[in-house]
Amino acid sequence: MNPPESPSGKQASTIGSAVILIDKALRSYGVDPEPLYRKTGIDFGKAFLPEARLISARYYALQRLSVEVTGDPCFGLKTAEQLQPANLHGLGFAWLASDSPLDALEQLVRFSKLINNVYRLRLERTEQTIELVAYDLDKLPDYPDSAVDNAMAVFLRMCRITAGNRLNPVRLDLTRSRPASAGEFDRVFRAAVEFNAADNRLCFDRDNTSMQVRTRIIEQLPAGTPRQDSIAGEVNISLRSMQRKLKEEGNSFNGLFDNTRHELAMYYIRETHRHLGEIAYLLGFSEPSSFTRAFRRWMGVTPQEFRDNAGS
C-alpha cells in the first residue's frame, strides 16, 4: 500500500523531532520506546537532524501504540508538554521573536508545513478573538485523536513559551469525542473545551499585553536590562496601564523579564556553536559571571555543567 498523502497530494510528513517529544513522554511513564520504533519502522537516531522528516503514517502509528502501552487516552497532551523551541529549529526562534500575538500566530500558519504538511491552518478574527483553526484532518486516513490533541496542545505551548505560562485561550473546540479523562484538557488548556465540535479551533483574547511586552524585552535584551517605561512606550501604553494589564493577566514585568531570560537561555544553551560569553550578551548580562549566577539559580548548575551533561 502506498503511503498516505496530504490534502495537497504530497506524501504526508512530519518534522522528525516530533519523535523526540514522544520518546521523552514515553520514558516519563516508564515505557521503553525502542520496541515501538521497531514496530513502526522509525529510526530514532535521525530525529535530531534539522532536515529529518518522518512519514506521517509511521508517526500516527507511534501515537496509537503510545496510547495503548501507556493506557492514557490523553497521551497527546503529555507529548506536547515536552516541547522546547529548539525542537522546531529555526521556526522556534522566529516564534520567540514575534512582534505580537497576531504575528506569532501568522508565523505559525505561514510555516506550519515545516512542522507537519498534513493539516491546514487558518486564522479567523473577530472583534474580541484571534482563532486558530486546524482543518482537513478528516481527509486523512487513520488520523488518531492523540495527534489532534498533540497538535492543539503544541500550538498552545508555543504561545505560552512566547507570552508566558499564564496565557490561557478563551475556548478550545475539538472534533474528537469526549475522552474518559477529559479533566486533562481542563488542566492543560485552562479554558472552556467543547468536544464533538464542527472543527478544531483554539481561540485567544485579541489583546494580550504580556506577549507584546515579552517581545519588546527580547528585542532590547542585547542592549542590557530594559527599562519598564521604555517597554511601555514601545507597546503604546502608559507605564501604569502596562503594569495593571500585566497584573490582570497574572504576570508582572519582573516576572516576565526573568522568565524570558530563562527560556531564551535554555534555547541558546542547546545551540552548541554559541559561546557562553555570546549567550550572556544576548541575554543582556553585563558579564558572563552574572549569567552564570542567574543560570545556577534557574537550573541548579552552571551553564557549562548543563551543556556538558546534555551532551553526555
N, C-alpha and C positions, 0 to 999 in steps of 0.2 A: 504494500500500500504506500502511495506517495505521501510525504509529509504534508500536513495541512497548510493552507495558505492563509495569509492575512486578507482582509477585505480588498486590499489594493492588488491582490494577485501574486504578491511576492511570498516567498517562504516565510512563515511566521517565525520570528526570532526574538529573543530576549537578551538584554545585557548580561554578559557572563557572570558578573559579580553578584547577580541575584542568588546564585548558588551559595555564595559565602554567607549570606544572611540566613538561608535555610540551614546551613551547616552549624552556625552558631546557635540557632534556635533549637535544633535537634539535640545538640550537646547539652543545652540548658535543661532538657528533660532527662538527661542521662542516656540518650539513644545514640548508638554508633551509626553514623550516616553512611559508612562505606558500603554495606550491603545494598542500600537504596541506590547508590550510584551505579553499582554493578547491574542492578535490575533495570535501570532506566538508560544505561549506556552513556552516563555523564562522566567526563574526565574532569575531576575537581581541580587538578593541577593547572588547568588552563583558565580557571575562573579569575585569577589575579592579573591576567594580561588585559591592558586597557582596550585592546581591539577585540577581545573574545566575545563571540556571540553563541548563544545557546538555542538549539531548536526548541521552539515553544512547546511542542508536543511532549518533549522529554521533561521540560520544566513543569508542565501540568501534571505529568505522571508522578514526578517527585513530590509535588504538592499533595496529590491524593494519597500517596504512600505515607507521607509525613503525618497526615491527619489520622490514617489508620494506625500507625505504630505508636503515636502519642495518645490516641484516643481523645484528642482535643479538636472539636469542630471549629474552634476559633484559632487554629494554628496560624492562619494567615496574619492575624493581628500580632501574634508573638514574633513572627518573622520580621515584620515592619519595625519593631522596636530595636532591632539590631542595626538599623541603617545609620551610616555616617556619611557626611558629604563626600569623603574620599572614595566611597563605593561607587559614586556616579562620575568619577574622574572630572573632566573639565566642566561638565554641566553642574556638578556640585558647587564649585566655586562661583560660577556665573549666577547660580541661585542665591548664594550668600550675598552677593554684591548687588542684588536687585534694588531698584530705586524706590519701590513702593509695593504694597500688597498686589496691586493690579499688575505691575511689571513682573513680579515674581511668577504669578500665575500665567501670564502671557509667555514668559520664558519656558514654562513647563509645557504649555500647549505647542509651542514652536519646536521644541526639541524632544518631545515625548517619544518619537520614533527611535531615538537613540537608546531609550530605556526598553521599549517594547513596541514593535511595529504592528502589534495585533489590534489593540484598542484605538479608538478615535477619541480625541478630547476636543471640547469646545468650551468657550466661556460665554455665559449669559449674564446680562447685567440688569438689575432693577434699581430703583432709587435707593433701596436700602442694602442690597446684597450684591456680591460677586459670586456666581455659581459655576463650579467646575463640573462638567458633565462628561462621563465616560460612556460611549455608546458603540454599537455594532458588535458587542460581545456575544449577542445571541446568534450571530452569523458564524461563529467558530465552533467546531466540534469538540465536545468533551471539555468545555471550559469550566474548571472547578470553582465552586463557591469560594474556596480558600484563596484562590488567585484574585478574585474580585475584592475580597476583604483586604488582602495584602496591598493591592494597588491603591485603594482609597486611603488605607492607613499610612502608606508610604507618602502619598501626597500631603496628608496632614502633618506627618512628621517633618517633611521638608519645610512646610510653612512654620512649624514650631522651631525648627533649627534657625530659621531666618528671623522670626519675630519674638521668640521666647516661648518657653514651655507652657505659659499660661494662656496662650492663644487658643481659643475654642471656636469651632464653627457654630453657626446658629441652627443648622439642621443637616442631617445625613439621610439620603434616600438610597435604598438598595433594592435591586430587583430580586435578590435571593429571598428564600423563605426564612422565617424566624428560627434561629437555632436554639437548642435547649439551653445553651449558656449565653443567652443574649445580653446578660449583665456585663459581659466583657466589652461589648460595644459601648455601653454607657461609660465604663471605666476609661477606655481608650479615647473616645471621641468627645466625651463630656458635652453631649448635645442631644437634642431630640432625634431619635432614629426611627425611620419608617421602613419596614420590610415589605416585600411584595409590591414595591413601587414601580412606576412606569419606566424609570431609568435610574442609573447610578449617578448621584448628584451630591456634591459637597458644597455647602453654602456658607459664605463668610460675610460678616458685617463689613460694609464697604469702607468704613472709616476706622482704621486701626493705627493708632499713634505709635504703639510700641514698635511695629515693623518699620515705620518711617524713621523713628529715632535710631533704631539699630543700624539701619542702612547708612545714616549720616555718621554714626560712630565708626563704622568700618572705613568709610571714606577718609575720615580725619585722623585715624589712629597713627599712621606713619609720621604725622607731624607732632605727635605727643598726646598727652591726655586732653581730650576735647572738653571745652567748657560748655556747661549746660545752656547758658544764654546764647552761645553761638549755634548750638544744635537747634534750639527753639526757633531762632531766626531762619535756619535752613528749611524748617518744616512750616514756616509762615504762621506761627502762633506765638503768644507771649510765653515767657518762662513759667508763670503761674499756671496758665492754661495747660501747658505741656505736662507739668507735674501733676495737675489734677487728673488729666486724661490717663496718664500712666497709672495712677493710683486706681482709677476706675477699672482699668484692665488688669489689675492685680500685679502691677510692676512698679519699679522706681528707677530713676536714672542710674543710680549707683549699681543697682542690681543688674540692669541691662548691660551696663558698661562691663562689669566683672564677668557676667555670663558670656558676653560677646567675645571678650578676650580669651576666655577659657575655651570656647567652642572653636574659635579660629586657631588657637594654639594646637588643639588636637588635630585639626585639619593639616596645618603646616608641618607638624612634627612627623607625620606619616609620609611627607614628601621628603624622602631621604637625601635628595640633592640639595636641599636648603641647609645652609649652615645655621647653627643656633643663634649666632650673632645677627644674622639677617632676619630670623624669626622675631627676635627681641625688638628689632627696629620696626618691622611690620606691625607689631602689636603695640607700638608706642611707648616701650620701656626706654628709659634714659640710658641704661647699661645692661649687659647680659646678666649680671648678678641679680638685678631686680626681677628679671624674667624668671631666673632660677628659683628665687624665693616664692614668687607667685605660683609657679608650676608645682613646687613641692606642697604648697597649701592646697592646690586643687587635687593633686593626684597622689601625694604622699611620697613621691620620688622626684629626683631631678629630671630635667628634660633628657639628658644623656642616658640616664639609667632607664628611663621609659623607652627610649629608642633602642637601646641595647636589648632590653627584654622582649620588645616587639619583634626583633629580628632573630631571636633565639628559637 
